[in-house]
Amino acid sequence: MKLAIVQRRSAIGKSRDQQETIRALGIRRLNEPVVHLDSPQIRGMIRKVSHLLSVRQIEN
């Protein structure tokens, strides 16, 4: 299963750790979807910045 991740809110003014997590997910701009395989590592990063993201599952 894959996850489509979209940044909905800006990371400006958030902690450096949260900004680096957004960058580690491969997100470059608002409203631009990024697709990742579902894994515990990706889920952990999503949980850390969930207030900035929207996530939906994509079936293969």
Secondary structure, DSSP 8 states (H G I E B T S, - for coil): -EEEEEE-S--TTS-HHHHHHHHHTT--STT--EEEE--HHHHHHHHHTGGGEEEEEE--
